[in-house]
Amino acid sequence: MQKRPGSAQYDRDMIPVTRRRPIAFALFSIVAGAVGWFASFELLTEFIKTLKNPDYVPNCAVSLLVTCGPNMEAPQGSVFGFSNTILGVAAFVAPIAVGVALLAGARFDRWFWWLYQLGLLGGIVFVFWLFTQSVFSLGTLCPWCMVVWTVTIPLFWITLFRPYAVGDIPVSQPVRRVFAALYSWSWVIVLVCYLVIAFVAQLQLDWFAEFRRM
């Protein structure tokens, strides 16, 4: 096996040795990123409309419990001095770009995966913090926010395990087997996160009763 500097690996007949493209993971990243971006964009446009017209009723104002108005107006909605929605519109471009690049055949070094995972870690920590603020402080469930939570959670867990499980980040075989096992259970972990969020929200807000009244 020979390797030409600055190129892909070649066998003795100089035929490129290609790796199978991670189509499923790439499409998942694109779809999750697009859904998160759309939800963030909707929140941003609704926020701008409320700034222009204080009497405007956002499209996410379903009831006193299911609404996004209090979240956008509260200090928690502008943690860094500007609307959190801007962060979402900017941040969700990353998984879309990663997915498109993977479909095009790109391969990333370990440092890229580490930075990407670090960004997703910041995203999921922010999501869980906003969830606690929304449920315990504001007493509301923001529909578009929940869409963002729904896509951020699987983006984090799947991208945390997959690069080690498939060899994108080289590790020893025992470590790789551990991550492969975790990767195979990643959707279970995601489901557990969803159930914990639903359970806590039910205990604090009784959203079952709210939806029965709607």
N, C-alpha and C positions, 0 to 999 in steps of 0.2 A: 504494500500500500504506500503510495507516494502522496505528498501534499505539496501543491504548488503554492509558494508564498502569496498571500493576499487573495487566494481563491478557495473554492470548495475542495474537498478531498477527491482524489482521482484513483482509480484502480490501475493495474498494470497496463491496461489497454487505453488508458486516458479517457475512460468513460466516467462522467461525473457521478459520484455517489451522493444521492439525495436522501434526505430524511422525509418521512411522511409529514405533510403539513397538518397542524392541529386544527382542522376545519371546525370541529364541534366547539372547541374552546374559543376559537377566534369568533365564531358566530355568536356564541354566548356573550363574549365581551362586547361585541358591537351592539347587540340587542339590549343588553343591560345598560350599557352606556347611553344608548339612544333614549331609552325609557327614562333614565335618571335625568338626562339633559332636558327632555321635554317637560318633565314635572318641574324641574328647577326653572325653566323658561316660563312656564305658566305662572308659577309663583311670582317671578320677577315682573311679568306684565301686569298681574293683578296688583302687585305692590305699587307699581308706577301709576296705575289707574286710581288707586286710593289716594295717592299723593296729589294727583290732579283734581280729584273730586272727593272730598271727605265723606260725602253721602253715598258714594258708590258701594254697592254690595258685591263682594268678590264672588266668582263662580263656584268657589269651594265652600261657601257659607250655606251648608245644608240645614244645620240646626244650631242650637246653643252649644252643643257638645262637639258636633262634627263641623268644624269651621277653621279657617286659617287666619282670619282677621286678627284675633288677639296675638297669635304667634308672630305675625309680621310687625305688629305695633309694639310689642314688648321688647325690652332690652335684650332678651335672649335671641331675638330675631336679627340683631345687628351686633354680634359679639365683637367684631373687629372694627367697628365704627362705620360699617356699611352693611347693607342687607346681605344676609346669609345666602340669599338666592343667587347672588353674583358668584359666590364660591362654587355653587353647584353647577351653574352654566359653564364656568371655566374648568372645573375639575372633571366633569363627565366627558370631556373631550378626550381625556387620556385613555380610558378603556376602548373607546371607539377607534382611536389611532392605533393602539396596540393590536386590536383585532384585525384591522385592515392590513397592517404591516405583516402580521402572521399569515394572513391569507395570501399575501403577495410573496411569501417565502422568506421573510426576514427571520433572522436568528439573533437573539439578544445575549450580551454578556451577562455574567452574574451580577455585576454592579448595577446594571439596568433593572434587573428583576428585584434586587434589594431596594432600590429607590422607589420602584413602583409599589412594592409591598409596603414600604414605609408610608407612602402616600395613602394607600388603602387603609393602613392601620389608623392614620390620622382621621380618615373619613369615618371609619366605623366607631371610633371613640367619640367623635363629634356627634354621630347619629345617636348613640346610646345616651349621651349627655342631653341632647335635645329631646329625646324621648322622655327622660326623667323630668326635665323642665316642663314639657308639655303636659304630662300626666299629673305631676305632683304640685307644680306651681301655677300653671295656667288653667288646668282643668279642661283641656280641649284635645281633640284628635283632628289634626290637620290632614285632609285627604291627600293633597299633593306631597306633603311631608312623608306620609306613610308610604307613598309610592317610592320616594327616595330611599327610605329605610329598607323597603322590600328588595331593591336591587343592590344596595350597598353591601348588605350582609352576605349574600352569596358571592359577590365579586371579591370580598375580602377573603373568605374562607377557602374558596376554590383556588384563588391565585396564591394563597399562602402555601398550600400543600403541593400543587401541581408541578411547579418548576423543579422541585427536589424529586418528586415521584417519577418524572419522565426523563430526568437527566439534564434539563436545561441549566440547572445549578448543580455541578458535579459534587457528589458526596460519596462516602464509602457505601458499600453494598448493604451493610446492616442498617445504616441510617436511611438509605433509599427505600428499603423494605418497610421501615416504619412509616415514612411519608407516603408510600404507596398505599398502605393500609388506611392511613388517615384520609388520603385523597378519595379512596373508595367509600368512605363514610362521611364525606364532606356534606352531602345533601341532608344527612341525618342531623348533623350539627346545625345546619341552616334551619331545618325544621324546628329543632329545639329552641333556637333563638326566637323564631316566630311565635312559638307557643309560650315562651316566657314573657314576651312583650304583650301578647294577647291576655295572658293570665293576670299580669300586673295591672294592665289597663282595666280589666274587668273588676278586679278587686277595688281599684281606686275610683273608677268612674262609672262602673256598671253599664258598659256600652251595649250589652245585650238588651237591657230595658230601653235604652235610647233608640235602638234600631227597631224595636217592636212598636214604638210610638210613631215612627216615621211613616 
